[in-house]
């Protein structure tokens, strides 16, 4: 019998402002995009899914992310850092036992330096991809986010991975956006949530199975979108598109879910 996580929180992190075509091919204009960070409380530990933008960028974004322009145009206040957000729900960085790194892009990894005590959980193909990126062609990866990671912190996995062996939190291999892109299936007492993270960025792309020009493998990316749809049917899960501002409104986020 599958166990359940106790609760899921969606944290109120930074907002990015990007070309609409960067998240949905054929779109025009500028769109507001949440930098998604989720927290899962389980009997076995407190699990953070991604860490958003670096709190160090609040007062001087260019000093932290200047090399990644034009990827980064953000609106972030100090209380939107992952450490401050944890405090708003009565949790603290030292309480976090595991950090899931869905993939290596900057808007998911900025707070990693805050968790030297935690187990960092990452798909092995994403870890290899990160190591192989040349300094001159890193795309939306900020290598400094990973500079303080000790290999003893890493829990690398291949394929799907049941984090605690009880079905409460399952990591899903959803390659294509990056080679080790990872989603998370969370079984809660009254509902099941499927967080595909950057498998797809907006609901329109999910519905139409649209892939992006900068996906590392567009065919894999499309197959992963289809896999999310199939898993949602098989598990009865609700799908939350983490970068879609309308999904955040749909789920009345930020908030706590059981």
KEKE-3310 file (N, C-alpha, C; in steps of 0.2 Angstrom, whole numbers, plus 5000, padded with zeros to 4 digits):
npx = (5004:5003:5011:5008:5013:5013:5010:5010:5018:5017:5028:5031:5040:5052:5048:5049:5052:5049:5052:5037:5038:5048:5043:5031:5030:5028:5021:5019:5025:5028:5029:5024:5032:5032:5045:5047:5045:5044:5038:5039:5031:5035:5035:5047:5056:5059:5056:5063:5058:5067:5076:5074:5078:5093:5095:5104:5104:5095:5098:5107:5105:5113:5126:5125:5118:5122:5130:5121:5112:5102:5094:5089:5077:5071:5059:5061:5059:5067:5059:5055:5065:5071:5074:5068:5055:5053:5053:5041:5031:5034:5045:5063:5079:5088:5079:5076:5079:5081:5085:5077:5084:5077:5082:5096:5095:5096:5086:5081:5090:5096:5097:5104:5116:5112:5109:5119:5119:5110:5103:5106:5096:5097:5095:5106:5110:5108:5117:5129:5127:5128:5141:5148:5146:5153:5162:5160:5148:5136:5123:5107:5113:5119:5134:5141:5131:5133:5145:5149:5145:5146:5152:5148:5136:5127:5114:5112:5102:5094:5082:5065:5062:5058:5058:5058:5054:5041:5031:5026:5033:5038:5051:5052:5058:5060:5065:5072:5069:5080:5094:5092:5080:5068:5053:5040:5030:5018:5010:4996:4986:4973:4973:4982:4997:5005:5020:5027:5038:5050:5047:5037:5032:5021:5003:4996:5006:5007:4995:4995:5006:5018:5035:5051:5063:5076:5076:5085:5083:5071:5062:5062:5058:5044:5039:5040:5031:5019:5020:5018:5005:4999:5003:4996:4983:4983:4986:4977:4981:4983:4989:5001:5008:5023:5029:5018:5008:4995:4991:4996:4987:4975:4977:4977:4989:5003:5002:4996:4994:4984)
npy = (4994:5011:5024:5041:5058:5071:5084:5097:5112:5126:5138:5156:5162:5171:5181:5179:5188:5185:5182:5178:5168:5160:5151:5146:5141:5152:5162:5179:5194:5198:5188:5185:5174:5162:5157:5141:5134:5120:5113:5098:5089:5074:5058:5054:5065:5082:5089:5098:5105:5110:5127:5140:5157:5165:5172:5181:5189:5199:5213:5216:5211:5210:5207:5194:5187:5193:5187:5179:5186:5188:5180:5182:5192:5198:5199:5201:5201:5202:5194:5184:5175:5158:5154:5164:5161:5149:5151:5159:5149:5143:5134:5130:5133:5123:5113:5106:5091:5085:5090:5091:5092:5097:5100:5108:5122:5139:5146:5137:5133:5142:5144:5133:5134:5137:5125:5115:5105:5096:5081:5081:5078:5071:5067:5056:5058:5071:5076:5072:5079:5092:5093:5092:5103:5116:5131:5141:5139:5138:5140:5142:5139:5142:5139:5142:5140:5127:5126:5124:5111:5096:5080:5070:5074:5071:5062:5052:5046:5035:5033:5032:5036:5030:5040:5037:5024:5021:5026:5039:5050:5051:5052:5057:5052:5062:5066:5078:5092:5095:5083:5075:5079:5081:5076:5076:5066:5067:5059:5063:5065:5067:5070:5068:5075:5080:5086:5092:5100:5108:5100:5105:5122:5130:5129:5129:5124:5111:5106:5106:5099:5105:5109:5116:5127:5127:5115:5101:5089:5087:5077:5068:5077:5079:5066:5065:5074:5068:5057:5062:5066:5053:5047:5055:5051:5038:5038:5047:5060:5077:5089:5101:5114:5121:5134:5141:5155:5155:5143:5144:5153:5145:5135:5143:5148:5156:5142:5129:5111:5097)
npz = (5000:4996:5004:5010:5007:5019:5017:5004:4999:4989:4985:4986:4975:4965:4951:4933:4918:4902:4884:4876:4866:4870:4879:4873:4857:4843:4850:4855:4862:4879:4894:4911:4922:4934:4945:4950:4965:4977:4992:5001:5014:5023:5031:5032:5030:5025:5010:4997:4982:4969:4970:4966:4961:4966:4982:4984:4973:4975:4978:4968:4954:4942:4946:4950:4940:4928:4918:4912:4905:4890:4897:4910:4917:4930:4944:4960:4977:4994:5002:4994:4992:4994:5007:5015:5011:5016:5030:5031:5032:5043:5043:5041:5034:5039:5042:5030:5022:5010:4994:4979:4963:4949:4936:4928:4926:4928:4935:4944:4952:4960:4974:4980:4987:5000:5007:5012:5021:5016:5007:4990:4976:4961:4943:4936:4922:4920:4929:4923:4911:4915:4920:4908:4901:4892:4897:4888:4882:4890:4890:4898:4911:4927:4933:4944:4954:4957:4963:4976:4980:4988:4983:4991:4995:4985:4978:4966:4953:4941:4928:4934:4951:4967:4980:4995:4995:4997:4989:4991:4987:4971:4959:4942:4927:4914:4901:4888:4888:4895:4897:4909:4914:4926:4934:4947:4957:4968:4981:4991:5006:5001:4988:4972:4966:4951:4946:4933:4931:4921:4910:4902:4899:4899:4900:4887:4879:4884:4882:4868:4865:4862:4858:4863:4855:4861:4868:4873:4866:4855:4851:4862:4871:4867:4869:4882:4887:4883:4891:4903:4902:4901:4913:4922:4919:4922:4936:4942:4944:4947:4936:4938:4930:4932:4928:4923:4925:4925:4930:4943:4948:4946:4956:4967:4972:4981:4993:5004:5002:5003)
capx = (5000:5007:5011:5006:5016:5008:5007:5014:5017:5020:5032:5030:5047:5053:5045:5054:5049:5053:5048:5032:5040:5053:5039:5026:5032:5023:5018:5022:5025:5032:5025:5027:5033:5035:5051:5043:5048:5039:5040:5035:5033:5034:5037:5055:5060:5056:5059:5062:5059:5071:5077:5072:5083:5098:5093:5110:5102:5089:5100:5111:5104:5118:5132:5124:5116:5124:5133:5116:5108:5096:5089:5086:5074:5067:5057:5062:5061:5070:5055:5054:5071:5068:5075:5063:5048:5052:5051:5034:5027:5036:5051:5069:5083:5090:5074:5076:5083:5082:5083:5077:5085:5073:5086:5102:5094:5098:5080:5079:5096:5100:5097:5107:5121:5109:5108:5125:5118:5104:5105:5104:5094:5097:5096:5113:5111:5108:5123:5134:5126:5131:5149:5151:5144:5159:5161:5158:5142:5132:5116:5104:5115:5124:5139:5142:5126:5135:5152:5150:5142:5151:5149:5145:5129:5123:5110:5111:5097:5093:5075:5061:5065:5054:5063:5058:5053:5034:5026:5024:5037:5042:5054:5050:5062:5056:5071:5071:5071:5087:5095:5090:5075:5064:5046:5039:5023:5017:5004:4994:4980:4966:4974:4989:4999:5010:5024:5032:5043:5051:5045:5033:5032:5014:4997:4995:5011:5005:4989:4997:5013:5023:5042:5055:5069:5082:5076:5091:5081:5064:5058:5062:5053:5037:5037:5040:5024:5014:5021:5015:4998:4997:5003:4990:4977:4984:4987:4972:4985:4982:4995:5003:5013:5026:5030:5012:5005:4988:4991:4997:4980:4971:4978:4977:4995:5006:4997:4997:4989:4984)
capy = (5000:5017:5029:5048:5064:5075:5091:5100:5119:5130:5144:5162:5164:5176:5181:5181:5191:5182:5182:5172:5163:5156:5146:5143:5143:5156:5167:5185:5198:5197:5185:5184:5167:5160:5153:5137:5130:5117:5109:5092:5086:5067:5055:5053:5071:5088:5088:5104:5104:5116:5132:5146:5162:5166:5177:5186:5193:5204:5220:5217:5205:5209:5204:5187:5184:5197:5183:5175:5190:5191:5175:5184:5198:5196:5204:5197:5204:5198:5189:5179:5170:5152:5154:5168:5158:5143:5154:5161:5143:5140:5130:5134:5129:5117:5108:5103:5085:5083:5095:5088:5097:5095:5101:5112:5129:5144:5148:5131:5131:5148:5143:5127:5136:5137:5118:5111:5099:5092:5077:5083:5072:5073:5062:5055:5060:5078:5078:5072:5085:5098:5092:5092:5110:5120:5137:5146:5137:5134:5142:5145:5136:5146:5134:5144:5137:5120:5126:5122:5105:5090:5074:5066:5076:5069:5055:5052:5041:5034:5031:5034:5034:5031:5043:5034:5017:5020:5029:5045:5055:5048:5056:5054:5053:5066:5069:5081:5099:5093:5075:5072:5083:5077:5078:5074:5064:5067:5057:5067:5061:5068:5071:5067:5080:5078:5092:5090:5105:5111:5096:5110:5128:5133:5124:5129:5119:5105:5104:5105:5095:5110:5108:5122:5127:5126:5108:5097:5083:5089:5071:5066:5082:5078:5060:5066:5078:5063:5052:5066:5065:5046:5046:5059:5047:5031:5039:5051:5065:5084:5091:5108:5117:5126:5140:5144:5159:5154:5137:5146:5156:5140:5132:5148:5148:5151:5139:5122:5106:5090)
capz = (5000:4995:5009:5008:5010:5024:5014:4998:4999:4983:4988:4982:4973:4960:4944:4927:4912:4896:4878:4876:4861:4874:4883:4869:4850:4840:4854:4854:4868:4886:4899:4917:4923:4941:4946:4954:4971:4981:4998:5002:5020:5023:5038:5031:5029:5022:5003:4993:4974:4966:4975:4963:4960:4972:4986:4983:4967:4976:4978:4963:4949:4937:4949:4951:4934:4922:4912:4909:4901:4892:4900:4917:4918:4935:4949:4966:4983:4998:5005:4989:4992:4996:5014:5018:5010:5021:5036:5031:5033:5049:5041:5041:5029:5042:5042:5024:5022:5003:4989:4972:4957:4943:4931:4930:4923:4934:4939:4948:4956:4964:4982:4982:4992:5007:5009:5012:5025:5014:5002:4984:4973:4954:4938:4934:4916:4921:4932:4918:4906:4919:4920:4901:4897:4891:4900:4883:4879:4895:4890:4905:4917:4931:4935:4951:4959:4959:4964:4983:4981:4989:4980:4997:4996:4979:4977:4959:4951:4934:4927:4939:4958:4973:4985:5001:4994:4999:4984:4993:4982:4965:4954:4936:4921:4909:4897:4882:4889:4896:4897:4915:4917:4931:4937:4954:4958:4976:4984:4997:5009:4998:4980:4969:4962:4947:4945:4927:4931:4914:4904:4898:4903:4900:4899:4880:4876:4887:4878:4860:4865:4858:4861:4862:4851:4865:4871:4870:4862:4854:4851:4869:4875:4865:4872:4890:4888:4882:4896:4909:4901:4902:4920:4925:4918:4926:4943:4944:4947:4945:4933:4939:4926:4937:4925:4920:4930:4926:4934:4950:4950:4947:4962:4972:4975:4985:4997:5006:4999:5007)
cpx = (5004:5006:5009:5011:5011:5006:5012:5012:5020:5022:5031:5037:5047:5049:5050:5049:5053:5048:5043:5034:5045:5049:5033:5028:5026:5020:5022:5021:5029:5027:5028:5027:5036:5041:5049:5047:5043:5042:5036:5036:5031:5036:5044:5059:5056:5060:5058:5063:5061:5071:5077:5079:5087:5095:5098:5109:5097:5092:5104:5111:5110:5124:5131:5123:5118:5127:5127:5111:5108:5091:5086:5084:5069:5064:5057:5063:5064:5066:5053:5060:5068:5069:5069:5056:5047:5050:5044:5029:5030:5042:5057:5074:5086:5086:5074:5081:5085:5080:5083:5079:5082:5077:5091:5101:5094:5092:5077:5085:5099:5101:5101:5113:5118:5108:5114:5124:5113:5107:5102:5103:5093:5098:5103:5114:5111:5115:5129:5133:5129:5138:5152:5150:5151:5157:5158:5152:5137:5125:5113:5106:5120:5129:5141:5137:5129:5142:5154:5147:5147:5148:5146:5138:5124:5120:5108:5107:5097:5086:5071:5064:5060:5058:5064:5056:5045:5029:5024:5027:5040:5045:5053:5055:5058:5061:5068:5072:5078:5088:5092:5084:5070:5058:5045:5031:5023:5010:5002:4988:4974:4967:4981:4991:5005:5014:5029:5038:5044:5050:5041:5032:5025:5009:4996:5000:5010:5000:4991:5003:5018:5030:5046:5061:5076:5081:5082:5089:5073:5060:5057:5057:5046:5035:5036:5033:5019:5015:5017:5007:4995:4998:4998:4984:4977:4984:4981:4975:4982:4989:4996:5009:5017:5027:5024:5009:4998:4987:4992:4990:4975:4971:4978:4983:4998:5001:5000:4991:4990:4980)
cpy = (5006:5021:5036:5053:5067:5081:5093:5108:5121:5137:5150:5165:5170:5176:5183:5184:5189:5183:5176:5167:5158:5150:5143:5146:5147:5161:5173:5189:5196:5193:5184:5176:5166:5156:5147:5134:5127:5114:5103:5089:5079:5065:5054:5059:5076:5089:5095:5102:5110:5122:5139:5150:5163:5172:5183:5191:5199:5211:5221:5211:5204:5206:5197:5184:5188:5193:5179:5180:5188:5185:5177:5191:5196:5201:5199:5202:5199:5192:5183:5174:5164:5151:5158:5165:5152:5146:5156:5155:5139:5134:5134:5129:5123:5112:5103:5097:5083:5089:5091:5094:5094:5095:5107:5119:5133:5146:5142:5130:5137:5148:5137:5128:5136:5130:5113:5105:5094:5087:5080:5078:5074:5067:5062:5058:5068:5080:5078:5077:5091:5098:5093:5099:5114:5127:5142:5145:5134:5136:5144:5141:5141:5141:5136:5141:5130:5120:5123:5115:5100:5084:5070:5068:5073:5062:5055:5045:5040:5031:5035:5032:5036:5034:5039:5027:5016:5023:5036:5051:5051:5053:5053:5056:5056:5070:5073:5088:5099:5086:5072:5076:5078:5080:5074:5072:5063:5065:5060:5063:5062:5069:5069:5072:5078:5085:5090:5095:5107:5106:5100:5116:5131:5128:5124:5124:5112:5102:5102:5101:5099:5109:5115:5121:5125:5119:5104:5091:5084:5083:5068:5070:5080:5071:5061:5070:5072:5058:5056:5065:5058:5044:5049:5055:5041:5032:5044:5058:5072:5086:5099:5110:5123:5133:5144:5148:5158:5148:5139:5149:5150:5136:5137:5148:5155:5148:5132:5117:5100:5085)
cpz = (5000:5001:5006:5011:5014:5020:5008:4999:4992:4986:4984:4980:4968:4954:4939:4922:4906:4890:4878:4871:4865:4878:4879:4862:4847:4843:4853:4861:4874:4890:4905:4919:4930:4941:4952:4959:4975:4987:4999:5009:5021:5030:5038:5030:5026:5015:4999:4986:4971:4972:4972:4962:4967:4976:4986:4977:4969:4975:4972:4958:4945:4940:4950:4944:4928:4917:4909:4905:4894:4895:4906:4916:4924:4940:4955:4972:4988:5001:5000:4989:4996:5004:5018:5017:5015:5028:5037:5033:5039:5049:5040:5036:5032:5043:5036:5024:5015:4999:4982:4967:4951:4937:4932:4928:4929:4938:4944:4953:4960:4971:4984:4987:4999:5010:5009:5017:5022:5008:4995:4979:4965:4949:4936:4927:4916:4924:4927:4913:4909:4918:4913:4898:4897:4894:4894:4880:4884:4895:4897:4911:4921:4935:4943:4956:4961:4962:4971:4985:4982:4986:4985:4998:4991:4980:4970:4957:4943:4933:4932:4946:4963:4978:4992:5001:4996:4995:4986:4988:4977:4960:4947:4930:4915:4904:4891:4883:4891:4897:4903:4918:4921:4934:4943:4954:4966:4977:4991:5000:5004:4990:4979:4965:4957:4944:4939:4927:4924:4909:4899:4902:4904:4898:4891:4877:4878:4883:4871:4859:4861:4862:4859:4858:4855:4869:4869:4866:4861:4854:4858:4873:4874:4869:4879:4891:4887:4888:4902:4908:4903:4910:4924:4925:4923:4934:4946:4946:4943:4942:4935:4935:4930:4934:4923:4926:4931:4930:4942:4952:4951:4953:4968:4976:4976:4990:4999:5004:5002:5003)
residu = (UNK:UNK:UNK:UNK:UNK:UNK:UNK:UNK:UNK:UNK:UNK:UNK:UNK:UNK:UNK:UNK:UNK:UNK:UNK:UNK:UNK:UNK:UNK:UNK:UNK:UNK:UNK:UNK:UNK:UNK:UNK:UNK:UNK:UNK:UNK:UNK:UNK:UNK:UNK:UNK:UNK:UNK:UNK:UNK:UNK:UNK:UNK:UNK:UNK:UNK:UNK:UNK:UNK:UNK:UNK:UNK:UNK:UNK:UNK:UNK:UNK:UNK:UNK:UNK:UNK:UNK:UNK:UNK:UNK:UNK:UNK:UNK:UNK:UNK:UNK:UNK:UNK:UNK:UNK:UNK:UNK:UNK:UNK:UNK:UNK:UNK:UNK:UNK:UNK:UNK:UNK:UNK:UNK:UNK:UNK:UNK:UNK:UNK:UNK:UNK:UNK:UNK:UNK:UNK:UNK:UNK:UNK:UNK:UNK:UNK:UNK:UNK:UNK:UNK:UNK:UNK:UNK:UNK:UNK:UNK:UNK:UNK:UNK:UNK:UNK:UNK:UNK:UNK:UNK:UNK:UNK:UNK:UNK:UNK:UNK:UNK:UNK:UNK:UNK:UNK:UNK:UNK:UNK:UNK:UNK:UNK:UNK:UNK:UNK:UNK:UNK:UNK:UNK:UNK:UNK:UNK:UNK:UNK:UNK:UNK:UNK:UNK:UNK:UNK:UNK:UNK:UNK:UNK:UNK:UNK:UNK:UNK:UNK:UNK:UNK:UNK:UNK:UNK:UNK:UNK:UNK:UNK:UNK:UNK:UNK:UNK:UNK:UNK:UNK:UNK:UNK:UNK:UNK:UNK:UNK:UNK:UNK:UNK:UNK:UNK:UNK:UNK:UNK:UNK:UNK:UNK:UNK:UNK:UNK:UNK:UNK:UNK:UNK:UNK:UNK:UNK:UNK:UNK:UNK:UNK:UNK:UNK:UNK:UNK:UNK:UNK:UNK:UNK:UNK:UNK:UNK:UNK:UNK:UNK:UNK:UNK:UNK:UNK:UNK:UNK:UNK:UNK:UNK:UNK:UNK:UNK:UNK:UNK:UNK:UNK:UNK:UNK:UNK:UNK:UNK:UNK:UNK:UNK)
# end
